[in-house]
């Protein structure tokens, strides 16, 4: 990996722009080690970091989707004055919550 690129990523400038980073390669080359080091550097720049597995991230997103669907169902059952398109907008907001943040994935 390019040392200049690693130093640039360590500044955390990609985070406010919600840019994503994918690190991939064969087993044992240090992908996770690099991801942890970049995470620490980004924290030192004042940003928050969540370190999780890809499986954990997918599970979290699935739970959020189910929660949004349940909230929609409850609103409909209670005779909510919300219009269906407003409820769909809420669900889309849940789906897109990650889109407004930077994501670093290791594959």
C-alpha atoms as an extended CHARMM CRD file, in Angstrom:
* protein
*
       107  EXT
         1         1  UNK       CA              0.0000000000        0.0000000000        0.0000000000  PROA      1               0.0000000000
         2         2  UNK       CA              1.1330000000        3.5270000000       -0.7820000000  PROA      2               0.0000000000
         3         3  UNK       CA              2.5770000000        5.1510000000        2.3810000000  PROA      3               0.0000000000
         4         4  UNK       CA              1.5130000000        8.6100000000        1.1900000000  PROA      4               0.0000000000
         5         5  UNK       CA             -2.0820000000        7.4010000000        0.8420000000  PROA      5               0.0000000000
         6         6  UNK       CA             -2.0260000000        5.8880000000        4.3440000000  PROA      6               0.0000000000
         7         7  UNK       CA             -0.7540000000        9.1810000000        5.7960000000  PROA      7               0.0000000000
         8         8  UNK       CA             -3.5170000000       11.0610000000        3.9540000000  PROA      8               0.0000000000
         9         9  UNK       CA             -6.1970000000        8.6660000000        5.2380000000  PROA      9               0.0000000000
        10        10  UNK       CA             -4.8340000000        9.0540000000        8.7790000000  PROA      10              0.0000000000
        11        11  UNK       CA             -5.6790000000       12.7800000000        8.6480000000  PROA      11              0.0000000000
        12        12  UNK       CA             -9.3660000000       11.8310000000        8.6760000000  PROA      12              0.0000000000
        13        13  UNK       CA            -10.2120000000       14.3250000000        5.9320000000  PROA      13              0.0000000000
        14        14  UNK       CA            -12.3120000000       11.6610000000        4.1970000000  PROA      14              0.0000000000
        15        15  UNK       CA            -14.7250000000       11.4450000000        7.1410000000  PROA      15              0.0000000000
        16        16  UNK       CA            -16.5610000000       14.8180000000        6.8580000000  PROA      16              0.0000000000
        17        17  UNK       CA            -17.1120000000       14.1640000000        3.1420000000  PROA      17              0.0000000000
        18        18  UNK       CA            -18.6900000000       10.7700000000        3.9980000000  PROA      18              0.0000000000
        19        19  UNK       CA            -16.2310000000        9.0320000000        1.6880000000  PROA      19              0.0000000000
        20        20  UNK       CA            -15.9280000000        5.2760000000        2.0300000000  PROA      20              0.0000000000
        21        21  UNK       CA            -12.8060000000        3.1560000000        2.1990000000  PROA      21              0.0000000000
        22        22  UNK       CA            -12.5310000000       -0.4940000000        1.2080000000  PROA      22              0.0000000000
        23        23  UNK       CA             -9.3870000000       -2.4220000000        2.1180000000  PROA      23              0.0000000000
        24        24  UNK       CA             -9.1080000000       -5.8000000000        0.4470000000  PROA      24              0.0000000000
        25        25  UNK       CA             -6.4380000000       -8.3840000000       -0.1440000000  PROA      25              0.0000000000
        26        26  UNK       CA             -5.4010000000      -11.9190000000        0.7030000000  PROA      26              0.0000000000
        27        27  UNK       CA             -5.3950000000      -13.2190000000        4.2810000000  PROA      27              0.0000000000
        28        28  UNK       CA             -2.5410000000      -12.2170000000        6.5320000000  PROA      28              0.0000000000
        29        29  UNK       CA             -1.3670000000       -9.0140000000        4.8460000000  PROA      29              0.0000000000
        30        30  UNK       CA             -2.4750000000       -6.6340000000        7.6090000000  PROA      30              0.0000000000
        31        31  UNK       CA             -5.8410000000       -5.3150000000        6.4160000000  PROA      31              0.0000000000
        32        32  UNK       CA             -7.4270000000       -5.3900000000        9.8690000000  PROA      32              0.0000000000
        33        33  UNK       CA             -4.2660000000       -3.9870000000       11.4670000000  PROA      33              0.0000000000
        34        34  UNK       CA             -4.3580000000       -1.0660000000        9.0220000000  PROA      34              0.0000000000
        35        35  UNK       CA             -8.0880000000       -0.5130000000        9.6130000000  PROA      35              0.0000000000
        36        36  UNK       CA             -7.5470000000       -0.3590000000       13.3820000000  PROA      36              0.0000000000
        37        37  UNK       CA             -4.6160000000        2.0370000000       12.9910000000  PROA      37              0.0000000000
        38        38  UNK       CA             -6.6540000000        4.3130000000       10.7210000000  PROA      38              0.0000000000
        39        39  UNK       CA             -9.5490000000        4.1540000000       13.1800000000  PROA      39              0.0000000000
        40        40  UNK       CA             -7.2930000000        5.2650000000       16.0240000000  PROA      40              0.0000000000
        41        41  UNK       CA             -5.8890000000        8.0960000000       13.9080000000  PROA      41              0.0000000000
        42        42  UNK       CA             -9.3930000000        9.2730000000       13.0070000000  PROA      42              0.0000000000
        43        43  UNK       CA            -10.3800000000        9.2490000000       16.7010000000  PROA      43              0.0000000000
        44        44  UNK       CA             -7.3420000000       11.3900000000       17.4670000000  PROA      44              0.0000000000
        45        45  UNK       CA             -8.6560000000       13.8290000000       14.8200000000  PROA      45              0.0000000000
        46        46  UNK       CA            -11.8760000000       14.1640000000       16.8450000000  PROA      46              0.0000000000
        47        47  UNK       CA            -14.1820000000       11.7690000000       15.0080000000  PROA      47              0.0000000000
        48        48  UNK       CA            -15.9690000000        8.7730000000       16.4950000000  PROA      48              0.0000000000
        49        49  UNK       CA            -15.3440000000        5.2560000000       15.2460000000  PROA      49              0.0000000000
        50        50  UNK       CA            -17.2880000000        2.0200000000       15.4420000000  PROA      50              0.0000000000
        51        51  UNK       CA            -15.2450000000       -1.0910000000       14.7680000000  PROA      51              0.0000000000
        52        52  UNK       CA            -17.4150000000       -4.0330000000       13.8100000000  PROA      52              0.0000000000
        53        53  UNK       CA            -17.3530000000       -7.0120000000       11.5010000000  PROA      53              0.0000000000
        54        54  UNK       CA            -19.1170000000       -6.9680000000        8.1510000000  PROA      54              0.0000000000
        55        55  UNK       CA            -21.5550000000       -9.5010000000        9.6080000000  PROA      55              0.0000000000
        56        56  UNK       CA            -22.2370000000       -7.2200000000       12.5740000000  PROA      56              0.0000000000
        57        57  UNK       CA            -22.8020000000       -4.2300000000       10.2980000000  PROA      57              0.0000000000
        58        58  UNK       CA            -25.2820000000       -6.1440000000        8.1330000000  PROA      58              0.0000000000
        59        59  UNK       CA            -27.1140000000       -7.3800000000       11.2460000000  PROA      59              0.0000000000
        60        60  UNK       CA            -27.3680000000       -3.8260000000       12.6190000000  PROA      60              0.0000000000
        61        61  UNK       CA            -28.7280000000       -2.4970000000        9.3360000000  PROA      61              0.0000000000
        62        62  UNK       CA            -31.2510000000       -5.3500000000        9.1660000000  PROA      62              0.0000000000
        63        63  UNK       CA            -32.4530000000       -4.5620000000       12.7100000000  PROA      63              0.0000000000
        64        64  UNK       CA            -32.8620000000       -0.8910000000       11.7930000000  PROA      64              0.0000000000
        65        65  UNK       CA            -34.8890000000       -1.8760000000        8.7320000000  PROA      65              0.0000000000
        66        66  UNK       CA            -37.1330000000       -4.1240000000       10.8330000000  PROA      66              0.0000000000
        67        67  UNK       CA            -37.5860000000       -1.3870000000       13.4250000000  PROA      67              0.0000000000
        68        68  UNK       CA            -38.6100000000        1.1090000000       10.7440000000  PROA      68              0.0000000000
        69        69  UNK       CA            -41.1080000000       -1.4060000000        9.3270000000  PROA      69              0.0000000000
        70        70  UNK       CA            -42.5230000000       -2.0560000000       12.8160000000  PROA      70              0.0000000000
        71        71  UNK       CA            -42.8850000000        1.6800000000       13.4740000000  PROA      71              0.0000000000
        72        72  UNK       CA            -44.7160000000        2.0000000000       10.1730000000  PROA      72              0.0000000000
        73        73  UNK       CA            -47.0700000000       -0.8620000000       11.0570000000  PROA      73              0.0000000000
        74        74  UNK       CA            -47.7880000000        0.5670000000       14.5050000000  PROA      74              0.0000000000
        75        75  UNK       CA            -48.5420000000        3.9740000000       13.0060000000  PROA      75              0.0000000000
        76        76  UNK       CA            -50.9860000000        2.4520000000       10.5150000000  PROA      76              0.0000000000
        77        77  UNK       CA            -52.6800000000        0.2800000000       13.1500000000  PROA      77              0.0000000000
        78        78  UNK       CA            -53.1580000000        3.2580000000       15.4650000000  PROA      78              0.0000000000
        79        79  UNK       CA            -54.7520000000        5.2490000000       12.6780000000  PROA      79              0.0000000000
        80        80  UNK       CA            -51.8090000000        7.6160000000       12.4620000000  PROA      80              0.0000000000
        81        81  UNK       CA            -52.4410000000       10.7880000000       10.5750000000  PROA      81              0.0000000000
        82        82  UNK       CA            -49.1100000000       10.2620000000        8.8160000000  PROA      82              0.0000000000
        83        83  UNK       CA            -49.4560000000        9.6840000000        5.1280000000  PROA      83              0.0000000000
        84        84  UNK       CA            -47.9490000000        6.4550000000        3.7450000000  PROA      84              0.0000000000
        85        85  UNK       CA            -45.3830000000        8.4350000000        1.7500000000  PROA      85              0.0000000000
        86        86  UNK       CA            -44.2120000000       10.1240000000        4.9810000000  PROA      86              0.0000000000
        87        87  UNK       CA            -43.7600000000        6.7180000000        6.6000000000  PROA      87              0.0000000000
        88        88  UNK       CA            -41.8340000000        5.4910000000        3.5880000000  PROA      88              0.0000000000
        89        89  UNK       CA            -39.6790000000        8.5900000000        3.8670000000  PROA      89              0.0000000000
        90        90  UNK       CA            -38.8710000000        7.6660000000        7.4740000000  PROA      90              0.0000000000
        91        91  UNK       CA            -37.9330000000        4.1570000000        6.3820000000  PROA      91              0.0000000000
        92        92  UNK       CA            -35.7280000000        5.5270000000        3.6120000000  PROA      92              0.0000000000
        93        93  UNK       CA            -34.0550000000        7.7470000000        6.2050000000  PROA      93              0.0000000000
        94        94  UNK       CA            -33.1760000000        4.6860000000        8.2550000000  PROA      94              0.0000000000
        95        95  UNK       CA            -31.8400000000        2.9120000000        5.1780000000  PROA      95              0.0000000000
        96        96  UNK       CA            -29.7330000000        5.8910000000        4.1990000000  PROA      96              0.0000000000
        97        97  UNK       CA            -28.3700000000        6.6980000000        7.6640000000  PROA      97              0.0000000000
        98        98  UNK       CA            -25.0990000000        4.9960000000        6.8160000000  PROA      98              0.0000000000
        99        99  UNK       CA            -24.8840000000        6.8560000000        3.5130000000  PROA      99              0.0000000000
       100       100  UNK       CA            -24.2200000000       10.1150000000        5.3890000000  PROA      100             0.0000000000
       101       101  UNK       CA            -21.1920000000        8.6700000000        7.1870000000  PROA      101             0.0000000000
       102       102  UNK       CA            -17.8610000000        7.2620000000        6.1240000000  PROA      102             0.0000000000
       103       103  UNK       CA            -17.5700000000        3.5180000000        6.1060000000  PROA      103             0.0000000000
       104       104  UNK       CA            -14.3130000000        1.5640000000        6.1580000000  PROA      104             0.0000000000
       105       105  UNK       CA            -14.7340000000       -2.0520000000        5.1380000000  PROA      105             0.0000000000
       106       106  UNK       CA            -12.1430000000       -4.8150000000        5.1470000000  PROA      106             0.0000000000
       107       107  UNK       CA            -12.6470000000       -7.6900000000        2.7240000000  PROA      107             0.0000000000
